Amino acid sequence: MKKSLKLSLMAMYTAISVLAILFIRIPIIPATPFLVYDMADIPIILATLTLGFPAGIMVLLAVCLIQAFLMGGDGWVGFVMHFVSTGAMTVIFASICNRKPTVLKLSLAAVSATVAMTVIMIPMNLWLTVEFLGTPREMVEQLLLPAIIPFNLIKAGLNSVLAAVAFKLIIPILKKTNLNY
């Protein structure tokens, strides 16, 4: 694939991810309206599946920087939490699918990525949210089971499954445009 085409696609995935952060914000647990679902991880996973792991990580980095420092996110804390949690999903999709994504591999990647993000967000919330965002530790601990863990399971699960489905739907387009599929 030509470098200019790859860079253009990376920019497109980044833009779609940022737009998802801006316009698709759904509080899914009424008791915790600050836990808001967005679809930003879907284009990042698609970038990984279509362009490879390095491109997926570069898209993730760009999205995290834009969200954390230009969109009123939680600054460097939000950047770290998003980069590490979605980075884990990206690594898992890249490792399991390895440029030959079958339905079985995509399913295994979606489940593994969902579990990984959820598990990673537990200590990240207990450490970063408490130490650097000023949320009392007791509050975070009380919210783990009824809100934080279910939220991350839902968010990561939906984004993983939707990315896998979207990928399967765009494969014919990729093949027609000679994008190495």
C-alpha positions in Angstrom: 0.0 0.0 0.0 1.3 3.4 -0.8 2.4 5.5 2.1 0.2 8.4 1.2 -2.9 6.2 1.0 -2.0 4.6 4.4 -1.6 8.0 6.0 -4.9 9.2 4.5 -6.7 6.2 5.9 -5.0 6.7 9.3 -6.2 10.3 9.3 -9.7 9.2 8.3 -9.8 6.6 11.2 -8.6 9.2 13.6 -11.2 11.7 12.4 -14.0 9.2 12.7 -12.9 8.2 16.2 -12.8 11.9 17.3 -16.2 12.5 15.8 -17.5 9.5 17.7 -16.2 11.0 21.0 -17.9 14.3 20.2 -21.3 13.1 19.0 -21.9 9.6 20.3 -22.0 9.9 24.1 -24.4 7.6 25.9 -24.6 7.2 29.7 -25.5 3.6 30.1 -25.6 3.2 33.9 -28.0 5.8 35.2 -26.5 5.9 38.7 -23.1 7.0 37.2 -23.8 9.5 34.4 -20.0 10.3 34.3 -19.4 6.9 32.8 -20.3 7.6 29.2 -20.2 5.1 26.3 -18.5 6.3 23.1 -17.6 4.4 19.9 -14.1 5.9 19.6 -12.4 2.5 19.9 -14.1 1.0 16.8 -12.1 3.0 14.2 -8.9 2.3 16.2 -9.5 -1.4 16.1 -10.5 -1.1 12.4 -7.2 0.7 11.7 -5.3 -2.1 13.4 -7.1 -4.8 11.4 -6.9 -3.0 8.0 -3.5 -1.3 8.2 -1.6 -3.2 10.9 -0.6 -2.8 14.5 1.8 0.2 14.1 -0.9 2.2 12.2 -3.5 1.2 14.9 -1.3 2.4 17.7 -0.6 5.7 15.8 -4.3 6.3 15.4 -4.8 5.5 19.1 -2.0 7.9 20.0 -3.5 10.7 17.9 -7.0 10.2 19.3 -5.8 10.1 22.9 -3.9 13.3 22.4 -6.8 15.1 20.8 -9.3 13.9 23.4 -7.1 14.5 26.4 -5.7 17.9 25.5 -8.0 19.5 23.0 -11.5 18.2 23.9 -11.6 18.9 27.6 -10.7 15.3 28.6 -9.0 14.5 31.9 -5.6 15.7 30.6 -2.7 13.3 31.0 -4.7 11.0 33.3 -7.4 10.5 30.7 -4.7 10.1 28.1 -2.9 7.3 30.0 -6.2 5.5 30.9 -7.4 5.6 27.3 -4.1 4.8 25.7 -3.3 1.8 28.0 -6.8 0.3 28.0 -7.5 0.7 24.3 -3.8 -0.1 23.6 -4.4 -3.5 25.2 -7.4 -4.1 22.9 -5.3 -3.1 19.9 -2.5 -5.5 20.9 -5.0 -8.3 21.3 -6.8 -7.8 18.0 -3.4 -7.5 16.2 -2.0 -10.6 17.9 -5.0 -12.9 17.5 -6.1 -11.8 14.0 -2.6 -11.4 12.6 -3.7 -10.1 9.2 -5.9 -13.1 8.5 -9.0 -12.3 10.6 -11.5 -15.2 10.5 -14.8 -15.1 12.3 -13.4 -17.3 15.0 -10.3 -15.1 15.4 -12.4 -12.0 15.5 -14.7 -13.5 18.1 -11.8 -14.6 20.3 -10.1 -11.2 19.9 -13.4 -9.4 20.9 -13.9 -11.5 24.0 -10.2 -11.3 25.0 -10.0 -7.6 24.4 -13.2 -7.0 26.4 -11.8 -8.9 29.4 -8.4 -7.2 29.1 -9.8 -3.7 29.0 -12.1 -4.4 31.9 -9.4 -5.9 34.1 -6.9 -3.2 33.2 -9.4 -0.4 34.1 -9.8 -1.8 37.7 -6.3 -0.8 38.9 -6.2 2.2 36.7 -9.3 3.6 38.4 -8.1 2.6 41.8 -4.8 4.3 41.3 -5.1 7.2 38.7 -8.7 8.3 39.5 -7.9 8.3 43.3 -4.4 9.8 43.2 -4.7 12.3 40.4 -8.3 13.1 39.8 -9.1 13.4 43.5 -11.9 10.9 43.7 -12.0 9.3 47.2 -10.8 5.7 47.2 -13.9 4.5 49.1 -16.1 5.9 46.3 -14.1 4.2 43.6 -14.1 0.9 45.5 -17.9 1.2 46.1 -18.5 1.8 42.4 -16.3 -1.1 41.1 -18.9 -3.9 41.1 -22.1 -2.0 40.4 -20.8 0.5 37.8 -17.1 0.5 36.7 -16.7 -3.1 35.9 -20.1 -3.5 34.1 -19.5 -0.2 32.2 -16.1 -1.4 30.9 -17.5 -4.8 30.0 -20.3 -3.2 28.1 -18.2 -0.5 26.4 -15.3 -2.8 25.4 -17.7 -5.6 24.4 -19.9 -3.4 22.2 -16.9 -1.7 20.6 -15.1 -5.0 20.0 -18.1 -6.7 18.5 -19.1 -3.7 16.4 -15.5 -3.4 15.1 -15.4 -7.1 14.2 -18.7 -6.8 12.4 -17.7 -3.6 10.6 -14.4 -5.2 9.5 -16.2 -8.2 8.0 -18.5 -5.8 6.2 -15.7 -3.7 4.7 -13.5 -6.7 3.5 -15.2 -6.7 0.1 -14.5 -3.0 -0.3 -10.8 -3.5 0.7 -10.5 -6.3 -1.8 -11.9 -4.2 -4.6 -9.6 -1.3 -3.9 -6.5 -3.4 -3.7 -5.7 -2.7 -0.1 -3.9 -6.0 0.4 -7.1 -8.0 1.1 
